[in-house]
Amino acid sequence: MQLDPATKTYVARRAAEGKTSRDAQRCLKRTICRQIFKLLEHPNRSTPGNLEDLPLTA
């Protein structure tokens, strides 16, 4: 949450929605898990080069 710009933006968006830092971390973990699960569920699809290419959820 301190170094990655995409993560900072995500956490800032959640904070703007009224979430606490702890709630924002929970949302972030869920989002990352969803993205990883999609990659594991469909291993034959082309894998994106970085996290910015992954779809934003939640």
N, C-alpha and C positions, 0 to 999 in steps of 0.2 A: 504494500500500500504506500510505501514511501518512495520507491524508485521508479516504478513503471508508470508512464504517463497515462496509458489507457486505464489502468487500475485506479489511478488518482481521479480521473474523470468519472469513472463509475461510482466510486465512493462519494465524490462530491455530489453527484446526481442523487444518490440515495439520501445523503444528509439534507439536501434541499427538499426532499419529500418528507422530512421530519424524522428520519431514522437516526438512532444513536450510532456511535462508532461500532459498538458491538453488533447491532442489528445489520449494519452495512457489511460487516465482515461475514456474517451468516449468509447474507444475500450473495456476496461475492463467492463464497465457497460453493453455494448451490449452483451458481452460474458456471463456475469452472467445472464442477462435476457433470453438469448437463452437456457441456461442450466435449468433455473427455468421453462421456458415454456415447455420444453421437459418433465420435471418431472410432471407438471400439466396435460399435454396432455395425458400421459400414466401412470395414477396413480397405475395400477395393476402390473407394472414391479417392480422388487426388487429395492429398493432405495439404493444408495451407502452410505457408512458410512461417507465419508468425501469428500472434494472438489477435492482431488487428484484422486479419482476414476471417476470423471466426465470427459467426453471426452473434449479435447481442441479444440476450434473452432477459427475461424478467423485467 
